[in-house]
Amino acid sequence: MGLVAQAMPEYPDIPDLTLIKKIGTGSYGDVWLARTVTGVYRAVKVVERARFREERPYQRELEGITHFQRLAANRPRQLALMHVGVNEAEGFFYYIMELADDVHTGTDIDPANYEPLTLKALLRHQRTIPADECVRIGADLARSLAELHNSGLIHRDVKLSNVIFVAGVPKLADIGLVSATDFTRTALGTPGYAPPEGTGTVSADLYGLGKILYEMATGFEPGAFPRLPGDIGSRTDRAGLMELNEIILKACSPNPSQRYTKAEAMLDDLLLLQAGRSIRELQRTRERLRLARRVALVAIIISLVGAGILGIQNHMNLRRLAAAEAEARRKAESDERIARYRADLHRALLSLLEQDTGLTRATLRRQIPPAGEAKDIRGLEWYALWNEAEGDETRVLGKPGDPPLRGMMLSPDRRYLAVRAGTPGRPVSLWDLHSGRRRPIATVSRGIGGFSLDGRRLIVGHPDESSIVEYDLETGETAPPRSVEGSLIPKGRFGEILLTTSIDRAQHTFIHAWDLERNRKLLTWRSEESFGPSGLDNAAISPDRKKLVVSLFHADRPEAPFELQIWETGQPSRILVRRTDFYEADTLEFAPDGSTLFIGGPYCPLLFLDPATGRVRRQLHGHQGSVLDVAVSPDGSRLASAGEDLTIRIWNLSTGRCTETLRGHEAPVRGVEWLDADTLVSISMDGTTRLWKAGARHTRRASPGYWTDFNGDLIYTPDSRHIIVTMHDGRLGEIDALTFEPTGR
């Protein structure tokens, strides 16, 4: 069925951004130059639903961005993705990215004359690129593809115009086409860069990279492959070009079985070439050794002595080859480590300038050498950024790298926090928020069912999936398992009510509401359709017990798989709201008076829904990714939301404005709760539990424009009051060591 076209405004409305001008146009959307409220320039791609004849391609673009954001967006060699948003009313989604350098002025952006620096634009200004520079760019792109592939993703359109330069570093753009590695192969891609069998594989991505190398080195269109320039004999880089051609021939072989199967293998050959080794000589030597082995096999029949001599010669040749390759790889690995260090520091500085302290520390942490490794290449610039990336939290329980935390429940007196790890067995432990001590509760569980109303007992899902057990927090004793006719629903505790779910033989979904204090079942809800074991996405019950909201998943409806239903729980029950235009609901939470339903999930802003009519009253934009949890403050005036973007945001419920953003977690924040009017507690996939004081914000001191290229480029003055640093244009600058502000000298 075709889509109904919606008239797009001349300048789409993107929250907190001013769109300046279009800098690129494609079949499905446009790329804009934009400016943030802090004056930073960004690129924004707006993908319009009306440009698609069918719904599925539009969703595929959105899924590609979602895959990329969840799995690879924080990797240093990938294009930095700041935010993904959806505007359902005007029929488009958008994503905000770091901006490419300018063709003429580099990182100095003049909006009126801005032209993005792509590889295609670079080749317009110079017909060919020297072989050694091709190798450097190719190695950077191979590293980028290796990161992407190791995250389970495929690019699907590797070509010259999809390579941009950011601060001089080549990066792959057009990330909307990125898909999971299990994506069905299609004809997507660009003729000349896509292999005959189509895109959608690791080998196809590397085929595209080979064509990029061919185009850069020869100046020919990709369709001219494998023809070489007629003037190759007079080129000063002819030796390097012939070596590079060996890699290109392998990457672009018409036979898929003869191509590179991993980006790391192609990177290894590029690094060996960069280190001065001859790829052609290595291949000839290997071929001679293969021939020698065949000759030796024939010689066995002729003479045992001859075979022995050939064996010794073969063995010595192999040893020499192995030693030479090992030395070249050691040098290449050293260069690779330095390149990774520089890339991580650049990424950390960008994150710090964006006030993202959690991502800054997570990026810097990658450069902490493992225990037992003697060589530590970190310099003063690493420690300066590390100290500057202090989070907003007032207290950290646990440490980054501990088992990731996926669920939490707070005791009624706000003293204890039960947390569930996302590791096998789903172990549950208990934090004493007063003393900071942690104790294990259950090594195997099926989730947390909350605390008793008096706070003396903790309820945990029993491993048999249909029972719960209660732990006495004072004596440590465990009560016998109690049947609740199903498994626990995440965050399914509402006061004294516990929600569980089960399915029958006909694959209908059931939700059971239990009054644990009186040990009785209050109600049972049954789905109208058969959904199967994965039919229930999420559920919540209103404080007055009169409304039940259910998010359901239709596996047989890929075009609109999620459905939101709100039921009146009286006898008989009746449906109030049915909406099939919803995405996955990561969190469902009623306001204390039951008048509003807060919904958070991927692809969309935080929604305020009228539970009686299903009408969306308000949309809150701000999180860059999914909203994973929400909590209403004790006085009902504020809402805290936990995001996949590593932040906690505090919203004024009267105005809908974000009043504060708390940063410090180094991975997605899975849960948040208020301890009192100004204190919050949160858990994260980084393994930590953190306490926060609303209003007590940390002042950032990062200074844009000051950068250290590598070790030794930053030094304190003798009185320790100032720091002398190298700036990106090569000049020296002075900044105040206390405020991190430039002194102007």
N, C-alpha and C positions, 0 to 999 in steps of 0.2 A: 504494500500500500504506500502511495506517495506521501510526502510530507507537505503540510500547508506552509507556504512561505510567509515569513513575518518580516515586516519592514524594519530594517536595522537603522538606528539613528546614525547620523554622519560621524559622530564621535561616541562610541559605546561608553556606557557609564561603568567605570572600574573603580571600586572603592579605594580611597586614599591615593589615587594616581591621577596625574594630569596627562592626557594623551596629547602628544605634540604633532606627530605626523606619521603617515604610513611609510615603512621602510622595506616592506616586502609584501607580495600578494601571491596567494596560491589558489588551488582549486577549491579548498574548503575553508579558507580563512585568511586573515591579514595579520601581519606583524607590525606593531606600532613602536615608535620611540616614545617613552613615557618618563615622567619625572615624579619621584616620591615627594611626600610632604617635607622630607629633610633635604631635598635637592639632589638626591642621587638618581642618576639616569638608569633606566631599566628597559628591557625589551618585553613586550606583551604580545602574545599571540591570541587572537580572538577567532574561535572556530564557530561558524554559524550553522545552526541546524538546517536552515533553509537552502543551503548549498548542496545538501545531500538528497538524492532521490529516494533513499530508503533510510529507515531508522538505524539499521545495524551498522553501516559504516560510521555514522556519527558516534554511536556508542563505542565502536572499536577505537576511534581516536581518543575518546575519554578514557577507555580502559588502558590504552597505551601509556598515557600520562600517569594514570594511577599506578600501574605496574612500576613505571620508572621512579615515581616519587617514593613508593614504599620500599623499593629494593636497592636503588642505586643513586638516588638524588644527593646523598651526603658523601659520595665518593669523590676524592679530590680531582680526578681526571675527567669527571662528568660535568656537563653544563649545569651550573648552579640553578636550581629551581626553587624560587622563593615562595610561590603560592599558586594554588589551583582553585578556581572559583566557578560557580555556575549561576547564570542569570536565566532562570526558567521563564520569567515574564517576557523577556526580549529574545529568547530562543538562542542562546549561545553559552559556551563555556570559554574560559580563558586561563592562561597560565603566565606567570611572571618569571622572567629569567634574567640572569646577568647579561649585560650588553656587550656586544662585540666591539673591538677597537675600531677606530675610524681609519679608513684607507689612507688618509693623508696625515692626520694628526695623532694617531695612536690612541692613547688613553685620555687625551685632552679632547673632550667632546664639545663640539660646537653644534647645537641642535639645528641651526638653519642650514648648515652645509654637511650634515652627517651622512656618511655612506659606510655601511658595515664592511669590515675587512674579512672577506671570505677567501678561500683558496682560489675560487674562480676570479674574484676581483684582482687578486694578486697576479694571476697569470695574464690578465688583461694589460697589466703594466710592465710585465717582463715575460717574454715568450716562453722561456724555460727557466727552471730552477736548478742550480748546481747539484750534482749528485750527492755530495755530503750533506747539503741542506735537505734534500729529499729524504735521505736516510734518517736524519734527526726528526723531521716532521712525521715520517712513517712510523718511527719507533714510538713517538708520543701517541699516535692514533692507535697503534697496536696495543699499547698499554690500556688505552681507553676502552677498546673492544674487549680486552681480556677482563677488565673490571665488569663490563656489562654482561658478558657471557657467564662469568662466574657468579653473577647475581641471578642467573636464570633468565636473562633477557636477550633479545635479538633486535638489532637496529632496523633492518629491512630496507634501508635506502642510503647506503654509504656511497656518496658521490662528492664531486668537487665543490658544488655550491652548498653542500651541507656541512662543510668544515669551516668554522669561524675561528678567529683569533681573539682570545681574551687575555689582556695583559701580556701579549706575545705568545701565549700558549695555545696550540691548536686543539679545538674541541669539536665533537660531533654535535650538530644541531638537528632540528626537525625531529625532536624526541617524541612527538605525537605518534609516530609510526612504530615506536618500540613495542614489542610484544613479548609474551612469555615464550620460552624455548619449545613448549609443547603446542604452540600456535600452528594451525594447519597451514601448509605452504600455499601461497597464492601468487598471483602475477604482480603483486605490488612491487614497486621498485622502478628504476629508471632504465630504459633501454640503453645498452652500451655498458652499464655498470652492473646489471643483474645477469647472473649466469643463465645458460639455456634452460636449466631445470627449474628456474624460479627462485624467489627469495624465501626467507624464513628459516635458514639454517646458519650455523656458525661458518661453514665453508663459504656460503653465499656472501656473508658480510666481508670475509677476507678477500673474496674475489673482487668486491667493490673497492677495497683498499688497494689491491694490486693495480686496478685500473687508474686509481688516483695517482699512484706512484708513476705509472706509465705516462699519464698526461703531464705531470709535473716535469718529468725528466726529459721527455721528447718534444713536448709542445703540440703533439698530435691529439686529435679527438679520440675518445676511447674505442670507437669503432675501427680505427686503423691498426689496432693491436693485431699481430706482434711486430709490425714494420718499425724499423729503426731509422733515425735521421740519416740523410745522405752525407752530411758533414761530420759524422761522428769521428772520423779520423783526424780532423783538425781541432776537435774540442779539447780544452785543457783538462776536463774531467772525464775523458773517454774511458780511462781504466776503471774509475769508480762507477761510471754508467754501465759498463759491461758486467761488473760485479752485481750491481743493483738489478740488472736485467735478469739474472739468474733467479732472484727472489720473485720478480714480477712474473716470470714464466711459470714458476711453480704455483703462485697464488691464482693465476688466471688460466691454468690448464683447462682445456675443454673437457677433460676426464675428471670428474669429481674425486675419484679415488686417488688421483695423483696430486691433489691440492693439499694445502695446510688444513689440518683438522682442528687445530687449536690456535688461538691468537698468540699464546705463549711461544709456540714453535716458530711462528713468523717473527715474533719479537726477538727470540734468541738469535736468529740469522741476521736480523738488522743490527743487533747489538754487537755481534761478532764482526760484522762489516764496519761498524762504527769504531771498534777497537783495533782495526787495522788488519784483521784476518781476511783471507781470500775465500769467498764462498765457492768460487769456481774451482780453486785448488782443492778445497776440502771435498767437493763433490767428485773431482777427478781422482783424488787419493782413495776415496771410498770405493769408486768404481774399479780402480786398480786392485784394491784388496779383495773385492768381490770376484774379480777375474782370477786373482791369485788363488782364491779358495777353490774355484772351479778347476784350475790347472792342477792344483794339489790333489784334487779328487781323482783326476785322470792319472796323475803320476803314481798314485797308490797301486794302480794295476801294473804300471811299468816297472817301478822300482821303489822299494821301501825307503832306501837311502834318499832318493830324490824327493820323496814326499816329506821326509824328515827335514831336509834343508829348506824346502819351501815353507814348511810349518814354522821353522825358526825365523825365517825372513818375515813371514806374515806376522808373527807374534811381535817382532821388534818394530815393524811399521805401525802396528796397532798401538803399541806403547807410546811411540813418538807422537802419533796423532792424538792420542788421549791426553798426553801431557800438554801439547800445544793448545788443544781445545780447553783444557781445564784452566790454563793460565789466562787465555782470552776471556773465558767466562768469569773468572775471578775479577778481572778488570771491569768487565761489563756489569757485573753485580754491584761493584763499588760505585760505578757511575749511576747505576739504577737507584741505589740507596740514596745518593746525594740528590738525584732528581726527585725522588719521592719526598725527601726532607724539604726541598724547596717548594714543591707543590703543596705539601701539608701546611707549611708556614704561610704561604699565600692564601690558601683556603681559610686558615685560622684567622688571619687578619681581616679577610672579607667578612667572616662570621662575626668577629668582634665589632667591626664597624656597623654591622646590622644589629648590634646589641644581643646577639645570640651567644651567650656565654657557655651554654651547655654544649652546643655544637663546636664551639672553639676548643673547649677542653677535650671533647671526644676526639677531635682531629689531632690535637697536640699529643694526646695520650698514645697515638699510634707510633710516635717517635721515641717512647720510653723503651730502652733496650730490654729484652727478656733477661730474667735472672741467669747469671752465669756467662752472659755475653760481655766481653771486656770492652769492646769498642763502643763509645758513646759519642755521636757526632753533634749532639745538641750544643748550641752556643748561647751567648747571653740573650740573643733575640728570642730564643725559645722560652727562656725563663721570664723575660719581660712580658711576653704574651700570656704565659701561664698565670703569672701573678695578677695580670690585668683582668683575666677571665673569671674573677671571683663571682659566684652566683648570688642571687638575692635571698637565698634561704638563711634562716637563723641557726639551723641545726641539721646535721646529716647523720642518719643512722644507717649503718652498713657502709659498704664502699662500692664504687663502680667496678663491675666485673663479678659481683656476687650473682647468684642465680636470679634471672629476671623475675619480676613480680607482676602478676596478672590480675589478682583479686584482693580485696580488702574489706573489712567490716570494723566499725568503731564501736566500742562499748558504750552503754548509756551514760556512764559517768565521764566519758571522754578520756579515760586514763589509758586504756589498753587498745591496741590496734592488732587485729588478726590479719595476717597476710598469707597469700597462697603463691607459691613459686610456679613458674611456667616450665619446670623441668619434669622428667618422667616421674610418675607417682603423685604429682601435684602436692608436695608436702606443705603443711600449714605450720606456721610459727606465730608467736605472740610477742609484740613489742610492749614493754612498759614505757610509756611516753614520759613519765616523770623521771625514772632512773636511767633510761636509755638501755636497759637490759633486754635481751631477747632470749626466749626459750622455745624449744621445739614442742609441738603439740601432737602432730600426726605425720608420720613419714609417707603415708599413702592416704589420699582422700579423693572425694569427688566434688570438692568445692567447700565454701564456707557458708553456713546457714545463719550466721549472726550470733548474738548473745541473748541470754535470757533477760527479761526486763529488769531483774535485780542486778544484772552484770556479773553474777557468780559462775555462770556456766557458758561454755562456748560450744556451739552446735556445728558439727562438721559432717559432710556427706560421707557415708560409709562406702567402701570400695565395691559393694555389691550393686550399687546404683539405685536401689529402691528403699534404702534405709538411711537414718541419721544416727549419730552417736553424740552424747553430751559429755563434755569434759568439765569436771569441777575444778575451777582455777585455784581454789584454796588447798584442797586435799590432793589434787592430781588424779583422783579416781575417775574411771570411765563407766558411765551407765550402759546397760545392755542396749543393743541397736533397736531403733523404733522404726516401723514401716511408715513411709510417706508416699507409697504407691508411685514412685518415679524418682527421677534425678533432680538435683537442685537447679534452679534457673539462676544464672549469674546476677548478683545484686537483687535477688528475689526475696529479700527480707524487708518488710514494711511494718514497723512497730512490732506487734505480737504476731503478725501474719507472715507465713512462709509459703512461697510459691514453688511447686514442683511440676514436672512435666513427664508424660509417658505417651506411648502409642499403643493401639490395639492391633489385632491381626489384620484388620482391614486398612491399616496405615493411617487411621484418623489420629490427630493430635489431641491430647488431653492436657488441661491445666488444672491443678488441684490447689486450693487455698486452705492452709491449716492454721488453726489457732493453737500455737504451741503451749501457751500458758494453761489452756483448758484441755489440751490433748484431744481436740476434735476437728473434724474436717468441716469447713464452712461452705464450700461450694466446689463443684466440678464443671468445667467448661469443655465442650467437645467441638472440634472443627467441623464445618459443614462438608469439607472436601477431604480426600485422602492426600496427604502430603509426604508420607514416608518418614524415615528416621531423622532427616535434616529439615523437617518442615517448619519447626519453630525457630525464629530468629531471636526474639526477645519478648518480654512481657512485663507488665507492671499493673498494680492495683491502686485505686485512688484511696486517700486517707479515710474517707467515709465508707469504703468497701463497696460503693455503689457502681463503680465503673472499672472495667477490666480492659486494658489496651494490649493488643497482641500484634506483633510483627511476624508475618509468615513468609516463607520462601517457596515459590513454585518452581521446581526443577524443570518442569516441562514448558515453562514460559520464558525462554531466554531474553525475549524482547522487553519484558516487564516482569521480572521474577519476584519482586517484593510487593507485599500488600499490607496495609495498615488497617486494622479493624478495632473499633471501640464498642464494647458491649455494656449494656445495662444489666447488672447482675441479679435483678429481682427474679421472682417466680411468676410467669416464665421469663427467661432472659430475652432481650431483644437487641438487635444491632442498631447502633446509633450512627456509626461512621464506617464507611468502607472506601479506602483510597488505594488505587492501584498505580499511582504515579510516584511512589516513594522508593527510596533506596534503602539499603541495609541500615538498621537502627542499632548503633553501638551502645546507645544509652537512651532510656526512657525514664522520665522522672516527673511526677506530679508536683505542682506547687503545694505548700502546706494546706491551703484552703481548697485544693482540688480544682480550681478554676482554670488552670493552665497546665498544659502538658509540654515539657521540654524534650526535644528530640535532637540527638546528635548522631552523626554518622559520616561516611565518606561522601565526596562529590558535592556536598551542599553545606550551606551555613547552618548555624544553630537555629532551630525553629521553635517558635512559641505557637502552640496549636490550641484552639478552642476544643475541648474534648466533647462538647455537646453537638457541635456542628462540623468539626473537622476543618474549619477555616484556619488558615495560617494568619495569625495576628501580627507576627513580627519575624524578621530574619536578621540575625546578628552575624555580620561578616568580620573576620579577623584571623581565625586560625588558618594556618597553611597546611591543610590536611584534615583528617578525620577528627571529630570531637568524640572522645572516648568515655568521658564521664562528666557529670555535672552535680553540683550541690548548692542548695539554697542556704543563705546565711541564717543564723538563729532569729534575727529580727525580720527576715523576709524581704529585706531591701536590696540584697545583692545576690548575684549568681556567680559561682566559680565554675569554670569549665577547664577540663584537662584535655590536652591535644596531642595528636601524633607529631606535631611540630616541636615537641620538647618543652612547651610552655604551659603555664596556668594563667588564664585570663579572668579578671574580675569585672563583672558587668553591673551597671546600675539598672535595676529592673523597671524603674519609672521612666528613664530616658532611653534605655537600650544602648547606652554608650559604654565602651570599654574604658574603665577608669584606671586599670593597672594591668601590666603584664609581668609575670614572675618567671625568671629564667634561672637555670642552673642544672636541671636534669640533662643527662647526656644521651637519652633515648626516649621514645614515646612515653608520655605520662598516662598510666592506666587507671588511676583512681585519685579522687580528691574529696576531702571532707573538711567541714569547719569544726574546730575545737572550741572556739568561742567567737565573740563578735569580731575579732581582728586576727585570729590565728588559724592557719590551715595546716593540714597534713596531707601528703601525697605519696604515691608509690610510682615506680617507673620500671621499664624494661632494663634500665641500667643497673638494677639490683639494689637501689637505695630507697630509703624512706626519708622524706625531708619535711621539716617544719618551716613555716613561712609566717612573717608578720606583715599583714596588709598595711600599706602606707609607709613602711620603713624601707624605702627603695635605695638600692646601691647606685652611686653615681659613677658612670663610665668615664674613663679618661683617655680613650683611644684617640689618636690624632691622625686623621686621614692625610695622605701624602708623604708620611714618613715610613720608610720601609728598610729592612736590612736584607741584602741579597743573600748573604751566607755568613758563616762564622767570622768574627773579627770586625764586622761592620758596625758595631755598636760599642761605645765605651763611656764610662762615667768620668766626670771631671774629678780632680783630686779631692775636692770638698764634698763630693757625692750629691751636689745640689742640682747638677745638670747632666744631661746625657747627649753625647755627640753621636749623630746617626748619619748614615748615607741615605740620600733621597733618591727617588726613582730616576731623576734626570742626571745623577752622578755628583751633584753638589753635596756639601756637608751642611747639616742643620743642627740647631741646638734646641732641646726641649727641656722643660722644667721637670725634674724627677718626681716632684710631689704631685703636680697637677696633670702631667703629661701633655701640657699645652706648649706650642711653639713659643720661643722667646722673641722670635723675629730676627735673630742674628744668624 
